[in-house]
Amino acid sequence: MDEREAMDTGQARTGPVSLLRSVAGIAVQGELFFIARRKRDASEMSQRWEFPGGKVESAESDEVALAREFLEEFNAPIRVLRFLGESVFANKGKVRALAAWEIALEPAHVAILNEHSEAAWLPLDTIAGMELADSDRSLIPILQASIRGNR
């Protein structure tokens, strides 16, 4: 199985290609998706909207990384439900994979915003028109396909 096939099927990658990996938690309530805006800082992500998540650390599974990130960023427990897909992108000369996972997140559990200035539950069409991080924008077609598949 080559890298592209592995990404399309969600199966483990094999071979010499090693991508840096990040995860995004996709929380859905009816027709609304959870999204958060990064705080103002000196980074390229400053004030951009994102599907929260982060880098997968060594020896961590995607699911463990998501749970850790949501606790760190929102003090919110989550439950990982299913793999939705992933995209590959370049950032600062490095190739990264961003895996989207559907999660269960209770709106009332978003108690704090450690790395974000605001959070919202919005329709995907609205989110697609917002100032998103480029990597998160690459997930929009995956999420649109997921919505179509659930109808």
Secondary structure, 3 states (H helix, E strand, C coil): CCHHHHHHHCCCCCCCCCCEEEEEEEEEECCEEEEEEECCCCCCCCCCEECCEEECCCCCCHHHHHHHHHHHHHCCCCEEEEEEEEEEEEECCEEEEEEEEEEECCHHHCCCCCCEEEEEEEEHHHHHCCCECHHHHCCHHHHHHHHHHHC
